Amino acid sequence: MGRKKLEEAILKKSKDGKLPCAVCFKIAEDFGISKKKMGEILNEINIRVTQCQLGCFK
């Protein structure tokens, strides 16, 4: 699956520019990308992680 489809999935699941950590993990898994790459893409498209499973982001 391509980058455009990935971004569409992220934007569809996000709300007010935010996306829960668990959802980020699931999308990364579905698209076969690393969590690190997912974080880079989220930064590029200005989506913030919420409800971080590590407690890093609220």
Contacts in CASP RR format, 6 or more apart in sequence:
PFRMAT RR
TARGET T0000
AUTHOR 0000-0000-0000
METHOD contacts of the structure
MODEL  1
MGRKKLEEAILKKSKDGKLPCAVCFKIAEDFGISKKKMGEILNEINIRVT
QCQLGCFK
1 31 0 8 1.000
2 31 0 8 1.000
3 41 0 8 1.000
5 31 0 8 1.000
6 27 0 8 1.000
6 31 0 8 1.000
6 33 0 8 1.000
6 41 0 8 1.000
7 41 0 8 1.000
7 45 0 8 1.000
9 27 0 8 1.000
9 30 0 8 1.000
9 31 0 8 1.000
10 19 0 8 1.000
10 27 0 8 1.000
10 41 0 8 1.000
10 42 0 8 1.000
10 45 0 8 1.000
10 47 0 8 1.000
11 45 0 8 1.000
11 47 0 8 1.000
13 19 0 8 1.000
13 23 0 8 1.000
13 27 0 8 1.000
14 47 0 8 1.000
17 46 0 8 1.000
17 47 0 8 1.000
17 48 0 8 1.000
18 47 0 8 1.000
18 48 0 8 1.000
18 49 0 8 1.000
18 50 0 8 1.000
19 42 0 8 1.000
19 47 0 8 1.000
19 48 0 8 1.000
19 49 0 8 1.000
19 50 0 8 1.000
20 49 0 8 1.000
20 50 0 8 1.000
20 51 0 8 1.000
21 49 0 8 1.000
21 50 0 8 1.000
21 51 0 8 1.000
21 52 0 8 1.000
21 53 0 8 1.000
21 54 0 8 1.000
21 57 0 8 1.000
22 51 0 8 1.000
22 53 0 8 1.000
24 35 0 8 1.000
24 38 0 8 1.000
24 39 0 8 1.000
24 42 0 8 1.000
24 49 0 8 1.000
25 35 0 8 1.000
25 38 0 8 1.000
25 53 0 8 1.000
27 38 0 8 1.000
28 34 0 8 1.000
28 35 0 8 1.000
28 37 0 8 1.000
28 38 0 8 1.000
33 41 0 8 1.000
39 49 0 8 1.000
42 48 0 8 1.000
42 49 0 8 1.000
48 57 0 8 1.000
49 56 0 8 1.000
49 57 0 8 1.000
50 57 0 8 1.000
50 58 0 8 1.000
51 57 0 8 1.000
51 58 0 8 1.000
52 58 0 8 1.000
END
